[in-house]
């Protein structure tokens, strides 16, 4: 697609409203403060930074990170393809294992840091930072162009991402009504993932995160995000008794 004329591009960019998470209405109802991040209007706090920091360190916190980019890479050549564009050998990781890695451009420069999950023998989920969604997708799509053994599909608009982080995060997930994991959470090692179901719908549950505490990230269809969020919050809310 040709670039927009220089004299109209700034106005078009300025007029574009920030995108909203599938959970935006939930955050508004909870009194969240919002910030514009990488073109998304995202909740930054509900009460105070210190209180929420302590909650994650001492118990658990729940995060909406649905602005992250999710890109599916599939096909009989998917593993070899990712080996050619990422730092490290993705072909060496087992199914349902995750790897922190770097996406490289043809000159070896770093495009973005990523987490990649191997969800099957010939299927991977690449998770990129929201601000680098477009360049990451462009590099992967260009590298895959002309190949008939790999398909790159941007799934970002179809996936919401919820993180539950903190020392009691496992107990919260285990108490969440309607959430069933194929691998018991007590057996799920760090940087591993498992297929799961919530209210009859597919979810990917991964023992990953960036908080420095133990925790999980849950990939769910956008239309199921509110129900899953509310179930997680209910499971993690201390009983009044």
Buried (B, 14 or more C-beta within 10 A) or exposed (E): EEEEEEEEEEEEEEEEEBBBBBBBEBBEEEEBEBEEEBBBBBBEBEEEEEEBEEBBBEBBBBBBBBBBBBBBBBBEBBBBBBBEBBBBEBEEBEEBBBBEBBBBBEEEEEBBEBBBBBBEEBBBBBBBBBBBBEBBBEBBEEBBEEEEEBBBBBBBEEBBBBBBBBBBBBBBBEBBEEBEBEBEBEEBEEBBBBBBEBEEBEBBBBBBBEBEBBBBBBBBBBEBBBBBBBBBBEBBEEEEE
